[in-house]
């Protein structure tokens, strides 16, 4: 059983940065699909960044492209989400996810049903 634990959430200013971390236990993440989702109050949970291809190319939701970066340290079984130039629309609970399936169809990686394991979430608040 894979367990995922997120950390690094908190309060950031508009235009500021945060880096979220997700550490896995029960498996290394090197051969898993991984992603970050978020859910703001009253909104649907949405995928923002993923790595689902065998060659490890990242894929992003359009609204975070060029501001967010997903990467992983396989040796540490950790996945990161670097978030720059934060806006109030980025405020949400952020979830780390992992799945046993890889795919060449990157947009699938932003779909909730693609993943097998979910973390508990970490809150990101953006203030002006």
C-alpha positions in Angstrom: 0.0 0.0 0.0 1.4 3.4 -1.0 1.0 6.2 1.4 1.5 9.8 0.4 2.2 12.7 2.8 2.2 16.3 1.6 4.0 19.2 3.3 5.0 22.7 2.5 1.6 24.4 2.3 0.9 27.6 4.1 0.4 31.3 3.5 2.0 33.1 0.6 1.6 36.6 -0.7 0.3 37.4 -4.2 3.2 37.1 -6.5 5.1 34.9 -4.0 6.2 31.3 -4.2 5.8 28.0 -2.4 7.2 24.6 -2.9 5.0 21.6 -1.9 6.6 18.2 -1.2 5.1 14.8 -1.2 6.9 11.8 0.3 5.8 8.3 -0.5 6.1 5.2 1.7 5.4 1.7 0.6 6.9 2.1 -2.8 9.3 4.2 -4.7 7.6 6.6 -7.2 10.1 6.3 -10.0 7.8 4.0 -12.1 4.6 5.6 -11.0 2.5 8.3 -12.6 2.4 11.3 -10.2 0.5 14.5 -10.1 -0.8 17.3 -8.0 -4.5 18.2 -7.8 -6.2 21.1 -6.0 -9.6 21.9 -4.7 -10.8 25.3 -3.7 -14.0 25.8 -1.6 -17.1 25.3 -3.8 -15.1 24.1 -6.8 -14.3 20.8 -8.4 -11.0 19.1 -7.7 -8.7 19.8 -10.7 -5.4 18.4 -11.8 -2.7 21.0 -12.1 0.5 19.1 -13.0 1.4 15.6 -13.7 4.2 13.2 -14.9 2.6 10.2 -16.5 4.9 9.3 -19.4 7.7 6.8 -19.3 10.2 9.6 -20.2 9.0 11.7 -17.4 7.8 14.8 -19.3 5.6 17.1 -17.2 2.2 18.3 -18.2 0.3 21.3 -16.8 -3.1 22.8 -16.6 -3.1 25.9 -18.8 -3.7 28.3 -16.0 -0.6 27.3 -14.2 1.7 26.6 -17.1 5.0 28.7 -16.8 4.3 29.3 -13.1 4.2 25.8 -11.6 6.8 23.1 -12.0 6.4 19.4 -11.0 9.5 17.3 -10.5 10.6 14.4 -8.5 13.5 13.0 -6.6 13.3 9.3 -7.1 16.0 8.5 -4.6 13.9 10.2 -2.0 10.5 9.0 -3.3 9.5 12.6 -3.2 7.5 14.7 -5.6 7.6 18.4 -5.6 5.4 21.2 -6.9 7.1 24.5 -7.2 4.6 27.4 -7.5 5.7 30.9 -8.5 3.8 34.1 -9.1 0.9 32.9 -7.0 -2.5 34.5 -7.4 -5.6 34.3 -5.2 -7.0 31.7 -7.6 -4.3 29.3 -6.6 -5.6 29.1 -3.0 -6.8 25.6 -2.4 -6.1 22.3 -0.7 -3.4 20.6 -2.8 -3.3 16.9 -3.1 -0.5 14.6 -4.1 -1.5 11.5 -6.1 0.2 8.5 -7.6 -0.9 5.8 -10.0 0.5 2.5 -11.2 -0.3 3.2 -14.9 1.8 5.2 -17.3 0.5 6.6 -20.5 1.5 8.6 -23.6 -1.7 10.6 -23.4 -0.6 13.4 -21.1 -4.0 15.1 -20.6 -5.3 11.9 -19.0 -2.9 12.7 -16.2 -5.1 15.6 -15.1 -8.1 13.3 -14.5 -8.9 12.2 -11.0 -9.8 8.7 -12.1 -6.3 7.9 -13.4 -4.8 7.6 -9.9 -4.8 4.9 -7.3 -3.4 6.7 -4.3 -4.1 10.1 -2.7 -2.5 12.1 0.1 -4.5 13.9 2.7 -3.8 17.4 1.3 -2.1 20.5 2.3 -3.6 24.0 2.4 -2.3 26.8 0.4 -3.5 30.3 1.2 -2.7 33.3 -1.0 -3.2 36.8 0.5 -2.9 40.2 -1.0 
